[in-house]
Amino acid sequence: MAKMTKGQLYNALAEATGMSKKEVGNFLDQMITMAYKEVKSSGEFVIPGIGKLVKVNRAARMGRNPATGQEIKIPAKTVVKFRVAKAAKDAVL
């Protein structure tokens, strides 16, 4: 089964909501921009029924170079993770 493309997503949302494809595109762009700002400032952005973007601090750790087997130090860093909502898991699985 093929993945849904951006254009197909816009078409499906436009048909379902009665909005134009341009309005759907603008809405999604604004939501994405808002999500990035919110995660950066408060550490999380919730999309009800789907899940949430969460900013997580990873501690420094020791790793191994797979080519040489040499141990290397992996520095601490901040990453963004997506946590799927229970409702989404139940609906899909």
mmCIF file as gemmi writes it, N, C-alpha and C atoms, coordinates in Angstrom:
data_model
loop_
_atom_site.group_PDB
_atom_site.id
_atom_site.type_symbol
_atom_site.label_atom_id
_atom_site.label_alt_id
_atom_site.label_comp_id
_atom_site.label_asym_id
_atom_site.label_entity_id
_atom_site.label_seq_id
_atom_site.pdbx_PDB_ins_code
_atom_site.Cartn_x
_atom_site.Cartn_y
_atom_site.Cartn_z
_atom_site.occupancy
_atom_site.B_iso_or_equiv
_atom_site.pdbx_formal_charge
_atom_site.auth_seq_id
_atom_site.auth_asym_id
_atom_site.pdbx_PDB_model_num
ATOM 1 N N . MET Axp A 1 ? 0.849 -1.185 0 1 0 ? 1 A 1
ATOM 2 C CA . MET Axp A 1 ? 0 0 0 1 0 ? 1 A 1
ATOM 3 C C . MET Axp A 1 ? 0.892 1.245 0 1 0 ? 1 A 1
ATOM 4 N N . ALA Axp A 2 ? 0.583 2.207 -0.848 1 0 ? 2 A 1
ATOM 5 C CA . ALA Axp A 2 ? 1.386 3.418 -0.974 1 0 ? 2 A 1
ATOM 6 C C . ALA Axp A 2 ? 1.076 4.392 0.146 1 0 ? 2 A 1
ATOM 7 N N . LYS Axp A 3 ? 2.077 5.177 0.505 1 0 ? 3 A 1
ATOM 8 C CA . LYS Axp A 3 ? 1.897 6.201 1.533 1 0 ? 3 A 1
ATOM 9 C C . LYS Axp A 3 ? 1.094 7.367 0.957 1 0 ? 3 A 1
ATOM 10 N N . MET Axp A 4 ? 0.39 8.067 1.836 1 0 ? 4 A 1
ATOM 11 C CA . MET Axp A 4 ? -0.366 9.237 1.411 1 0 ? 4 A 1
ATOM 12 C C . MET Axp A 4 ? 0.603 10.396 1.217 1 0 ? 4 A 1
ATOM 13 N N . THR Axp A 5 ? 0.53 11.041 0.056 1 0 ? 5 A 1
ATOM 14 C CA . THR Axp A 5 ? 1.403 12.179 -0.217 1 0 ? 5 A 1
ATOM 15 C C . THR Axp A 5 ? 0.816 13.447 0.396 1 0 ? 5 A 1
ATOM 16 N N . LYS Axp A 6 ? 1.614 14.486 0.4 1 0 ? 6 A 1
ATOM 17 C CA . LYS Axp A 6 ? 1.163 15.772 0.939 1 0 ? 6 A 1
ATOM 18 C C . LYS Axp A 6 ? -0.053 16.272 0.152 1 0 ? 6 A 1
ATOM 19 N N . GLY Axp A 7 ? -0.002 16.161 -1.168 1 0 ? 7 A 1
ATOM 20 C CA . GLY Axp A 7 ? -1.118 16.596 -2.009 1 0 ? 7 A 1
ATOM 21 C C . GLY Axp A 7 ? -2.378 15.804 -1.74 1 0 ? 7 A 1
ATOM 22 N N . GLN Axp A 8 ? -2.232 14.494 -1.568 1 0 ? 8 A 1
ATOM 23 C CA . GLN Axp A 8 ? -3.39 13.649 -1.27 1 0 ? 8 A 1
ATOM 24 C C . GLN Axp A 8 ? -3.987 14.001 0.095 1 0 ? 8 A 1
ATOM 25 N N . LEU Axp A 9 ? -3.12 14.298 1.059 1 0 ? 9 A 1
ATOM 26 C CA . LEU Axp A 9 ? -3.591 14.71 2.383 1 0 ? 9 A 1
ATOM 27 C C . LEU Axp A 9 ? -4.391 16 2.284 1 0 ? 9 A 1
ATOM 28 N N . TYR Axp A 10 ? -3.851 16.992 1.557 1 0 ? 10 A 1
ATOM 29 C CA . TYR Axp A 10 ? -4.55 18.268 1.384 1 0 ? 10 A 1
ATOM 30 C C . TYR Axp A 10 ? -5.902 18.048 0.709 1 0 ? 10 A 1
ATOM 31 N N . ASN Axp A 11 ? -5.94 17.213 -0.35 1 0 ? 11 A 1
ATOM 32 C CA . ASN Axp A 11 ? -7.199 16.933 -1.056 1 0 ? 11 A 1
ATOM 33 C C . ASN Axp A 11 ? -8.217 16.284 -0.132 1 0 ? 11 A 1
ATOM 34 N N . ALA Axp A 12 ? -7.786 15.279 0.634 1 0 ? 12 A 1
ATOM 35 C CA . ALA Axp A 12 ? -8.698 14.572 1.531 1 0 ? 12 A 1
ATOM 36 C C . ALA Axp A 12 ? -9.249 15.503 2.605 1 0 ? 12 A 1
ATOM 37 N N . LEU Axp A 13 ? -8.368 16.334 3.198 1 0 ? 13 A 1
ATOM 38 C CA . LEU Axp A 13 ? -8.829 17.275 4.224 1 0 ? 13 A 1
ATOM 39 C C . LEU Axp A 13 ? -9.745 18.34 3.627 1 0 ? 13 A 1
ATOM 40 N N . ALA Axp A 14 ? -9.437 18.802 2.421 1 0 ? 14 A 1
ATOM 41 C CA . ALA Axp A 14 ? -10.274 19.818 1.765 1 0 ? 14 A 1
ATOM 42 C C . ALA Axp A 14 ? -11.675 19.259 1.515 1 0 ? 14 A 1
ATOM 43 N N . GLU Axp A 15 ? -11.756 18.021 1.041 1 0 ? 15 A 1
ATOM 44 C CA . GLU Axp A 15 ? -13.062 17.4 0.796 1 0 ? 15 A 1
ATOM 45 C C . GLU Axp A 15 ? -13.834 17.172 2.091 1 0 ? 15 A 1
ATOM 46 N N . ALA Axp A 16 ? -13.142 16.731 3.13 1 0 ? 16 A 1
ATOM 47 C CA . ALA Axp A 16 ? -13.803 16.419 4.401 1 0 ? 16 A 1
ATOM 48 C C . ALA Axp A 16 ? -14.297 17.661 5.124 1 0 ? 16 A 1
ATOM 49 N N . THR Axp A 17 ? -13.588 18.787 4.97 1 0 ? 17 A 1
ATOM 50 C CA . THR Axp A 17 ? -13.944 19.988 5.728 1 0 ? 17 A 1
ATOM 51 C C . THR Axp A 17 ? -14.665 21.058 4.914 1 0 ? 17 A 1
ATOM 52 N N . GLY Axp A 18 ? -14.617 20.94 3.59 1 0 ? 18 A 1
ATOM 53 C CA . GLY Axp A 18 ? -15.226 21.971 2.755 1 0 ? 18 A 1
ATOM 54 C C . GLY Axp A 18 ? -14.317 23.181 2.569 1 0 ? 18 A 1
ATOM 55 N N . MET Axp A 19 ? -13.108 23.101 3.071 1 0 ? 19 A 1
ATOM 56 C CA . MET Axp A 19 ? -12.129 24.183 2.889 1 0 ? 19 A 1
ATOM 57 C C . MET Axp A 19 ? -11.423 23.974 1.554 1 0 ? 19 A 1
ATOM 58 N N . SER Axp A 20 ? -10.773 25.031 1.055 1 0 ? 20 A 1
ATOM 59 C CA . SER Axp A 20 ? -9.976 24.889 -0.162 1 0 ? 20 A 1
ATOM 60 C C . SER Axp A 20 ? -8.64 24.249 0.2 1 0 ? 20 A 1
ATOM 61 N N . LYS Axp A 21 ? -7.947 23.711 -0.826 1 0 ? 21 A 1
ATOM 62 C CA . LYS Axp A 21 ? -6.639 23.106 -0.575 1 0 ? 21 A 1
ATOM 63 C C . LYS Axp A 21 ? -5.658 24.15 -0.044 1 0 ? 21 A 1
ATOM 64 N N . LYS Axp A 22 ? -5.781 25.377 -0.506 1 0 ? 22 A 1
ATOM 65 C CA . LYS Axp A 22 ? -4.891 26.451 -0.04 1 0 ? 22 A 1
ATOM 66 C C . LYS Axp A 22 ? -5.137 26.741 1.435 1 0 ? 22 A 1
ATOM 67 N N . GLU Axp A 23 ? -6.41 26.788 1.85 1 0 ? 23 A 1
ATOM 68 C CA . GLU Axp A 23 ? -6.741 27.022 3.252 1 0 ? 23 A 1
ATOM 69 C C . GLU Axp A 23 ? -6.239 25.874 4.131 1 0 ? 23 A 1
ATOM 70 N N . VAL Axp A 24 ? -6.39 24.648 3.653 1 0 ? 24 A 1
ATOM 71 C CA . VAL Axp A 24 ? -5.903 23.484 4.397 1 0 ? 24 A 1
ATOM 72 C C . VAL Axp A 24 ? -4.386 23.575 4.553 1 0 ? 24 A 1
ATOM 73 N N . GLY Axp A 25 ? -3.688 23.933 3.464 1 0 ? 25 A 1
ATOM 74 C CA . GLY Axp A 25 ? -2.233 24.079 3.51 1 0 ? 25 A 1
ATOM 75 C C . GLY Axp A 25 ? -1.805 25.15 4.494 1 0 ? 25 A 1
ATOM 76 N N . ASN Axp A 26 ? -2.479 26.296 4.477 1 0 ? 26 A 1
ATOM 77 C CA . ASN Axp A 26 ? -2.161 27.381 5.406 1 0 ? 26 A 1
ATOM 78 C C . ASN Axp A 26 ? -2.419 26.959 6.846 1 0 ? 26 A 1
ATOM 79 N N . PHE Axp A 27 ? -3.529 26.249 7.081 1 0 ? 27 A 1
ATOM 80 C CA . PHE Axp A 27 ? -3.863 25.784 8.422 1 0 ? 27 A 1
ATOM 81 C C . PHE Axp A 27 ? -2.781 24.846 8.952 1 0 ? 27 A 1
ATOM 82 N N . LEU Axp A 28 ? -2.389 23.85 8.149 1 0 ? 28 A 1
ATOM 83 C CA . LEU Axp A 28 ? -1.376 22.902 8.583 1 0 ? 28 A 1
ATOM 84 C C . LEU Axp A 28 ? -0.027 23.582 8.8 1 0 ? 28 A 1
ATOM 85 N N . ASP Axp A 29 ? 0.337 24.531 7.92 1 0 ? 29 A 1
ATOM 86 C CA . ASP Axp A 29 ? 1.595 25.271 8.096 1 0 ? 29 A 1
ATOM 87 C C . ASP Axp A 29 ? 1.596 26.039 9.411 1 0 ? 29 A 1
ATOM 88 N N . GLN Axp A 30 ? 0.467 26.681 9.74 1 0 ? 30 A 1
ATOM 89 C CA . GLN Axp A 30 ? 0.366 27.436 10.991 1 0 ? 30 A 1
ATOM 90 C C . GLN Axp A 30 ? 0.431 26.511 12.202 1 0 ? 30 A 1
ATOM 91 N N . MET Axp A 31 ? -0.209 25.344 12.096 1 0 ? 31 A 1
ATOM 92 C CA . MET Axp A 31 ? -0.179 24.39 13.198 1 0 ? 31 A 1
ATOM 93 C C . MET Axp A 31 ? 1.243 23.877 13.423 1 0 ? 31 A 1
ATOM 94 N N . ILE Axp A 32 ? 1.96 23.616 12.35 1 0 ? 32 A 1
ATOM 95 C CA . ILE Axp A 32 ? 3.34 23.135 12.459 1 0 ? 32 A 1
ATOM 96 C C . ILE Axp A 32 ? 4.225 24.207 13.086 1 0 ? 32 A 1
ATOM 97 N N . THR Axp A 33 ? 4.078 25.439 12.634 1 0 ? 33 A 1
ATOM 98 C CA . THR Axp A 33 ? 4.859 26.548 13.199 1 0 ? 33 A 1
ATOM 99 C C . THR Axp A 33 ? 4.566 26.704 14.689 1 0 ? 33 A 1
ATOM 100 N N . MET Axp A 34 ? 3.288 26.624 15.051 1 0 ? 34 A 1
ATOM 101 C CA . MET Axp A 34 ? 2.884 26.735 16.453 1 0 ? 34 A 1
ATOM 102 C C . MET Axp A 34 ? 3.474 25.584 17.271 1 0 ? 34 A 1
ATOM 103 N N . ALA Axp A 35 ? 3.464 24.372 16.715 1 0 ? 35 A 1
ATOM 104 C CA . ALA Axp A 35 ? 4.006 23.204 17.411 1 0 ? 35 A 1
ATOM 105 C C . ALA Axp A 35 ? 5.49 23.405 17.697 1 0 ? 35 A 1
ATOM 106 N N . TYR Axp A 36 ? 6.26 23.87 16.711 1 0 ? 36 A 1
ATOM 107 C CA . TYR Axp A 36 ? 7.696 24.1 16.901 1 0 ? 36 A 1
ATOM 108 C C . TYR Axp A 36 ? 7.952 25.127 17.995 1 0 ? 36 A 1
ATOM 109 N N . LYS Axp A 37 ? 7.211 26.244 17.962 1 0 ? 37 A 1
ATOM 110 C CA . LYS Axp A 37 ? 7.384 27.292 18.977 1 0 ? 37 A 1
ATOM 111 C C . LYS Axp A 37 ? 7.045 26.777 20.368 1 0 ? 37 A 1
ATOM 112 N N . GLU Axp A 38 ? 5.946 26.039 20.459 1 0 ? 38 A 1
ATOM 113 C CA . GLU Axp A 38 ? 5.471 25.538 21.758 1 0 ? 38 A 1
ATOM 114 C C . GLU Axp A 38 ? 6.448 24.519 22.345 1 0 ? 38 A 1
ATOM 115 N N . VAL Axp A 39 ? 6.974 23.614 21.517 1 0 ? 39 A 1
ATOM 116 C CA . VAL Axp A 39 ? 7.934 22.62 22.007 1 0 ? 39 A 1
ATOM 117 C C . VAL Axp A 39 ? 9.21 23.315 22.454 1 0 ? 39 A 1
ATOM 118 N N . LYS Axp A 40 ? 9.632 24.323 21.699 1 0 ? 40 A 1
ATOM 119 C CA . LYS Axp A 40 ? 10.859 25.051 22.046 1 0 ? 40 A 1
ATOM 120 C C . LYS Axp A 40 ? 10.702 25.8 23.366 1 0 ? 40 A 1
ATOM 121 N N . SER Axp A 41 ? 9.531 26.414 23.597 1 0 ? 41 A 1
ATOM 122 C CA . SER Axp A 41 ? 9.357 27.224 24.804 1 0 ? 41 A 1
ATOM 123 C C . SER Axp A 41 ? 8.911 26.409 26.017 1 0 ? 41 A 1
ATOM 124 N N . SER Axp A 42 ? 7.889 25.57 25.859 1 0 ? 42 A 1
ATOM 125 C CA . SER Axp A 42 ? 7.343 24.869 27.035 1 0 ? 42 A 1
ATOM 126 C C . SER Axp A 42 ? 7.758 23.399 27.124 1 0 ? 42 A 1
ATOM 127 N N . GLY Axp A 43 ? 8.312 22.841 26.052 1 0 ? 43 A 1
ATOM 128 C CA . GLY Axp A 43 ? 8.784 21.466 26.109 1 0 ? 43 A 1
ATOM 129 C C . GLY Axp A 43 ? 7.826 20.428 25.581 1 0 ? 43 A 1
ATOM 130 N N . GLU Axp A 44 ? 6.576 20.811 25.271 1 0 ? 44 A 1
ATOM 131 C CA . GLU Axp A 44 ? 5.655 19.832 24.685 1 0 ? 44 A 1
ATOM 132 C C . GLU Axp A 44 ? 4.524 20.501 23.93 1 0 ? 44 A 1
ATOM 133 N N . PHE Axp A 45 ? 3.983 19.791 22.936 1 0 ? 45 A 1
ATOM 134 C CA . PHE Axp A 45 ? 2.852 20.261 22.139 1 0 ? 45 A 1
ATOM 135 C C . PHE Axp A 45 ? 1.919 19.073 21.945 1 0 ? 45 A 1
ATOM 136 N N . VAL Axp A 46 ? 0.664 19.21 22.378 1 0 ? 46 A 1
ATOM 137 C CA . VAL Axp A 46 ? -0.296 18.104 22.331 1 0 ? 46 A 1
ATOM 138 C C . VAL Axp A 46 ? -1.238 18.267 21.146 1 0 ? 46 A 1
ATOM 139 N N . ILE Axp A 47 ? -1.42 17.161 20.419 1 0 ? 47 A 1
ATOM 140 C CA . ILE Axp A 47 ? -2.433 17.09 19.369 1 0 ? 47 A 1
ATOM 141 C C . ILE Axp A 47 ? -3.446 16.073 19.887 1 0 ? 47 A 1
ATOM 142 N N . PRO Axp A 48 ? -4.581 16.538 20.417 1 0 ? 48 A 1
ATOM 143 C CA . PRO Axp A 48 ? -5.545 15.636 21.057 1 0 ? 48 A 1
ATOM 144 C C . PRO Axp A 48 ? -5.946 14.477 20.156 1 0 ? 48 A 1
ATOM 145 N N . GLY Axp A 49 ? -5.907 13.277 20.711 1 0 ? 49 A 1
ATOM 146 C CA . GLY Axp A 49 ? -6.306 12.091 19.977 1 0 ? 49 A 1
ATOM 147 C C . GLY Axp A 49 ? -5.213 11.485 19.109 1 0 ? 49 A 1
ATOM 148 N N . ILE Axp A 50 ? -4.109 12.205 18.917 1 0 ? 50 A 1
ATOM 149 C CA . ILE Axp A 50 ? -3.01 11.701 18.082 1 0 ? 50 A 1
ATOM 150 C C . ILE Axp A 50 ? -1.766 11.464 18.917 1 0 ? 50 A 1
ATOM 151 N N . GLY Axp A 51 ? -1.349 12.471 19.666 1 0 ? 51 A 1
ATOM 152 C CA . GLY Axp A 51 ? -0.166 12.322 20.501 1 0 ? 51 A 1
ATOM 153 C C . GLY Axp A 51 ? 0.429 13.67 20.843 1 0 ? 51 A 1
ATOM 154 N N . LYS Axp A 52 ? 1.704 13.645 21.259 1 0 ? 52 A 1
ATOM 155 C CA . LYS Axp A 52 ? 2.343 14.913 21.592 1 0 ? 52 A 1
ATOM 156 C C . LYS Axp A 52 ? 3.826 14.884 21.248 1 0 ? 52 A 1
ATOM 157 N N . LEU Axp A 53 ? 4.33 16.061 20.869 1 0 ? 53 A 1
ATOM 158 C CA . LEU Axp A 53 ? 5.76 16.264 20.664 1 0 ? 53 A 1
ATOM 159 C C . LEU Axp A 53 ? 6.338 16.66 22.006 1 0 ? 53 A 1
ATOM 160 N N . VAL Axp A 54 ? 7.445 16.03 22.401 1 0 ? 54 A 1
ATOM 161 C CA . VAL Axp A 54 ? 8.047 16.285 23.704 1 0 ? 54 A 1
ATOM 162 C C . VAL Axp A 54 ? 9.545 16.512 23.537 1 0 ? 54 A 1
ATOM 163 N N . LYS Axp A 55 ? 10.047 17.556 24.197 1 0 ? 55 A 1
ATOM 164 C CA . LYS Axp A 55 ? 11.483 17.817 24.206 1 0 ? 55 A 1
ATOM 165 C C . LYS Axp A 55 ? 12.093 17.015 25.346 1 0 ? 55 A 1
ATOM 166 N N . VAL Axp A 56 ? 13.13 16.211 25.04 1 0 ? 56 A 1
ATOM 167 C CA . VAL Axp A 56 ? 13.743 15.321 26.018 1 0 ? 56 A 1
ATOM 168 C C . VAL Axp A 56 ? 15.246 15.563 26.067 1 0 ? 56 A 1
ATOM 169 N N . ASN Axp A 57 ? 15.789 15.637 27.295 1 0 ? 57 A 1
ATOM 170 C CA . ASN Axp A 57 ? 17.24 15.773 27.463 1 0 ? 57 A 1
ATOM 171 C C . ASN Axp A 57 ? 17.859 14.393 27.575 1 0 ? 57 A 1
ATOM 172 N N . ARG Axp A 58 ? 18.824 14.104 26.694 1 0 ? 58 A 1
ATOM 173 C CA . ARG Axp A 58 ? 19.537 12.823 26.752 1 0 ? 58 A 1
ATOM 174 C C . ARG Axp A 58 ? 20.847 13.036 27.486 1 0 ? 58 A 1
ATOM 175 N N . ALA Axp A 59 ? 21.165 12.148 28.406 1 0 ? 59 A 1
ATOM 176 C CA . ALA Axp A 59 ? 22.409 12.236 29.167 1 0 ? 59 A 1
ATOM 177 C C . ALA Axp A 59 ? 23.583 11.788 28.295 1 0 ? 59 A 1
ATOM 178 N N . ALA Axp A 60 ? 24.773 12.228 28.672 1 0 ? 60 A 1
ATOM 179 C CA . ALA Axp A 60 ? 25.982 11.77 27.993 1 0 ? 60 A 1
ATOM 180 C C . ALA Axp A 60 ? 26.158 10.279 28.291 1 0 ? 60 A 1
ATOM 181 N N . ARG Axp A 61 ? 26.752 9.554 27.343 1 0 ? 61 A 1
ATOM 182 C CA . ARG Axp A 61 ? 26.933 8.122 27.544 1 0 ? 61 A 1
ATOM 183 C C . ARG Axp A 61 ? 28.126 7.634 26.725 1 0 ? 61 A 1
ATOM 184 N N . MET Axp A 62 ? 28.517 6.431 27.032 1 0 ? 62 A 1
ATOM 185 C CA . MET Axp A 62 ? 29.596 5.81 26.264 1 0 ? 62 A 1
ATOM 186 C C . MET Axp A 62 ? 28.968 4.941 25.176 1 0 ? 62 A 1
ATOM 187 N N . GLY Axp A 63 ? 29.538 5.018 23.979 1 0 ? 63 A 1
ATOM 188 C CA . GLY Axp A 63 ? 29.064 4.213 22.856 1 0 ? 63 A 1
ATOM 189 C C . GLY Axp A 63 ? 30.227 3.464 22.248 1 0 ? 63 A 1
ATOM 190 N N . ARG Axp A 64 ? 29.968 2.775 21.164 1 0 ? 64 A 1
ATOM 191 C CA . ARG Axp A 64 ? 31.028 1.995 20.524 1 0 ? 64 A 1
ATOM 192 C C . ARG Axp A 64 ? 30.966 2.229 19.021 1 0 ? 64 A 1
ATOM 193 N N . ASN Axp A 65 ? 32.134 2.513 18.424 1 0 ? 65 A 1
ATOM 194 C CA . ASN Axp A 65 ? 32.237 2.655 16.977 1 0 ? 65 A 1
ATOM 195 C C . ASN Axp A 65 ? 32.103 1.252 16.386 1 0 ? 65 A 1
ATOM 196 N N . PRO Axp A 66 ? 31.063 1.004 15.578 1 0 ? 66 A 1
ATOM 197 C CA . PRO Axp A 66 ? 30.85 -0.349 15.081 1 0 ? 66 A 1
ATOM 198 C C . PRO Axp A 66 ? 31.947 -0.828 14.116 1 0 ? 66 A 1
ATOM 199 N N . ALA Axp A 67 ? 32.614 0.092 13.452 1 0 ? 67 A 1
ATOM 200 C CA . ALA Axp A 67 ? 33.648 -0.302 12.495 1 0 ? 67 A 1
ATOM 201 C C . ALA Axp A 67 ? 34.925 -0.758 13.195 1 0 ? 67 A 1
ATOM 202 N N . THR Axp A 68 ? 35.309 -0.042 14.268 1 0 ? 68 A 1
ATOM 203 C CA . THR Axp A 68 ? 36.584 -0.341 14.928 1 0 ? 68 A 1
ATOM 204 C C . THR Axp A 68 ? 36.422 -0.995 16.289 1 0 ? 68 A 1
ATOM 205 N N . GLY Axp A 69 ? 35.239 -0.887 16.873 1 0 ? 69 A 1
ATOM 206 C CA . GLY Axp A 69 ? 35.026 -1.433 18.206 1 0 ? 69 A 1
ATOM 207 C C . GLY Axp A 69 ? 35.531 -0.518 19.31 1 0 ? 69 A 1
ATOM 208 N N . GLN Axp A 70 ? 36.073 0.632 18.923 1 0 ? 70 A 1
ATOM 209 C CA . GLN Axp A 70 ? 36.615 1.591 19.891 1 0 ? 70 A 1
ATOM 210 C C . GLN Axp A 70 ? 35.488 2.282 20.641 1 0 ? 70 A 1
ATOM 211 N N . GLU Axp A 71 ? 35.651 2.451 21.968 1 0 ? 71 A 1
ATOM 212 C CA . GLU Axp A 71 ? 34.645 3.158 22.759 1 0 ? 71 A 1
ATOM 213 C C . GLU Axp A 71 ? 34.769 4.653 22.519 1 0 ? 71 A 1
ATOM 214 N N . ILE Axp A 72 ? 33.61 5.314 22.39 1 0 ? 72 A 1
ATOM 215 C CA . ILE Axp A 72 ? 33.589 6.769 22.2 1 0 ? 72 A 1
ATOM 216 C C . ILE Axp A 72 ? 32.603 7.377 23.173 1 0 ? 72 A 1
ATOM 217 N N . LYS Axp A 73 ? 32.825 8.641 23.51 1 0 ? 73 A 1
ATOM 218 C CA . LYS Axp A 73 ? 31.933 9.363 24.41 1 0 ? 73 A 1
ATOM 219 C C . LYS Axp A 73 ? 30.899 10.09 23.558 1 0 ? 73 A 1
ATOM 220 N N . ILE Axp A 74 ? 29.625 9.819 23.839 1 0 ? 74 A 1
ATOM 221 C CA . ILE Axp A 74 ? 28.535 10.501 23.133 1 0 ? 74 A 1
ATOM 222 C C . ILE Axp A 74 ? 28.051 11.614 24.051 1 0 ? 74 A 1
ATOM 223 N N . PRO Axp A 75 ? 28.136 12.88 23.587 1 0 ? 75 A 1
ATOM 224 C CA . PRO Axp A 75 ? 27.768 14 24.457 1 0 ? 75 A 1
ATOM 225 C C . PRO Axp A 75 ? 26.26 14.07 24.735 1 0 ? 75 A 1
ATOM 226 N N . ALA Axp A 76 ? 25.902 14.772 25.801 1 0 ? 76 A 1
ATOM 227 C CA . ALA Axp A 76 ? 24.494 15.005 26.136 1 0 ? 76 A 1
ATOM 228 C C . ALA Axp A 76 ? 23.89 15.904 25.069 1 0 ? 76 A 1
ATOM 229 N N . LYS Axp A 77 ? 22.604 15.698 24.797 1 0 ? 77 A 1
ATOM 230 C CA . LYS Axp A 77 ? 21.92 16.564 23.838 1 0 ? 77 A 1
ATOM 231 C C . LYS Axp A 77 ? 20.426 16.548 24.085 1 0 ? 77 A 1
ATOM 232 N N . THR Axp A 78 ? 19.746 17.512 23.481 1 0 ? 78 A 1
ATOM 233 C CA . THR Axp A 78 ? 18.296 17.614 23.583 1 0 ? 78 A 1
ATOM 234 C C . THR Axp A 78 ? 17.703 17.137 22.267 1 0 ? 78 A 1
ATOM 235 N N . VAL Axp A 79 ? 16.678 16.285 22.346 1 0 ? 79 A 1
ATOM 236 C CA . VAL Axp A 79 ? 16.018 15.761 21.152 1 0 ? 79 A 1
ATOM 237 C C . VAL Axp A 79 ? 14.505 15.945 21.281 1 0 ? 79 A 1
ATOM 238 N N . VAL Axp A 80 ? 13.803 15.839 20.162 1 0 ? 80 A 1
ATOM 239 C CA . VAL Axp A 80 ? 12.345 15.915 20.155 1 0 ? 80 A 1
ATOM 240 C C . VAL Axp A 80 ? 11.815 14.524 19.84 1 0 ? 80 A 1
ATOM 241 N N . LYS Axp A 81 ? 10.878 14.048 20.66 1 0 ? 81 A 1
ATOM 242 C CA . LYS Axp A 81 ? 10.26 12.742 20.45 1 0 ? 81 A 1
ATOM 243 C C . LYS Axp A 81 ? 8.76 12.931 20.283 1 0 ? 81 A 1
ATOM 244 N N . PHE Axp A 82 ? 8.138 11.962 19.594 1 0 ? 82 A 1
ATOM 245 C CA . PHE Axp A 82 ? 6.692 11.967 19.449 1 0 ? 82 A 1
ATOM 246 C C . PHE Axp A 82 ? 6.137 10.799 20.242 1 0 ? 82 A 1
ATOM 247 N N . ARG Axp A 83 ? 5.228 11.083 21.156 1 0 ? 83 A 1
ATOM 248 C CA . ARG Axp A 83 ? 4.575 10.051 21.956 1 0 ? 83 A 1
ATOM 249 C C . ARG Axp A 83 ? 3.15 9.888 21.445 1 0 ? 83 A 1
ATOM 250 N N . VAL Axp A 84 ? 2.834 8.699 20.998 1 0 ? 84 A 1
ATOM 251 C CA . VAL Axp A 84 ? 1.519 8.419 20.425 1 0 ? 84 A 1
ATOM 252 C C . VAL Axp A 84 ? 0.485 8.296 21.54 1 0 ? 84 A 1
ATOM 253 N N . ALA Axp A 85 ? -0.684 8.906 21.328 1 0 ? 85 A 1
ATOM 254 C CA . ALA Axp A 85 ? -1.776 8.867 22.305 1 0 ? 85 A 1
ATOM 255 C C . ALA Axp A 85 ? -2.395 7.469 22.372 1 0 ? 85 A 1
ATOM 256 N N . LYS Axp A 86 ? -2.924 7.12 23.521 1 0 ? 86 A 1
ATOM 257 C CA . LYS Axp A 86 ? -3.545 5.814 23.705 1 0 ? 86 A 1
ATOM 258 C C . LYS Axp A 86 ? -4.712 5.638 22.736 1 0 ? 86 A 1
ATOM 259 N N . ALA Axp A 87 ? -5.479 6.704 22.5 1 0 ? 87 A 1
ATOM 260 C CA . ALA Axp A 87 ? -6.614 6.619 21.58 1 0 ? 87 A 1
ATOM 261 C C . ALA Axp A 87 ? -6.145 6.26 20.173 1 0 ? 87 A 1
ATOM 262 N N . ALA Axp A 88 ? -5.012 6.802 19.746 1 0 ? 88 A 1
ATOM 263 C CA . ALA Axp A 88 ? -4.48 6.503 18.415 1 0 ? 88 A 1
ATOM 264 C C . ALA Axp A 88 ? -3.998 5.048 18.352 1 0 ? 88 A 1
ATOM 265 N N . LYS Axp A 89 ? -3.328 4.601 19.411 1 0 ? 89 A 1
ATOM 266 C CA . LYS Axp A 89 ? -2.871 3.202 19.447 1 0 ? 89 A 1
ATOM 267 C C . LYS Axp A 89 ? -4.058 2.256 19.367 1 0 ? 89 A 1
ATOM 268 N N . ASP Axp A 90 ? -5.101 2.535 20.162 1 0 ? 90 A 1
ATOM 269 C CA . ASP Axp A 90 ? -6.281 1.676 20.175 1 0 ? 90 A 1
ATOM 270 C C . ASP Axp A 90 ? -6.991 1.654 18.826 1 0 ? 90 A 1
ATOM 271 N N . ALA Axp A 91 ? -7.045 2.808 18.142 1 0 ? 91 A 1
ATOM 272 C CA . ALA Axp A 91 ? -7.724 2.897 16.857 1 0 ? 91 A 1
ATOM 273 C C . ALA Axp A 91 ? -6.964 2.146 15.765 1 0 ? 91 A 1
ATOM 274 N N . VAL Axp A 92 ? -5.637 2.172 15.824 1 0 ? 92 A 1
ATOM 275 C CA . VAL Axp A 92 ? -4.82 1.557 14.776 1 0 ? 92 A 1
ATOM 276 C C . VAL Axp A 92 ? -4.559 0.092 15.058 1 0 ? 92 A 1
ATOM 277 N N . LEU Axp A 93 ? -4.274 -0.244 16.312 1 0 ? 93 A 1
ATOM 278 C CA . LEU Axp A 93 ? -3.926 -1.627 16.634 1 0 ? 93 A 1
ATOM 279 C C . LEU Axp A 93 ? -5.13 -2.36 17.061 1 0 ? 93 A 1
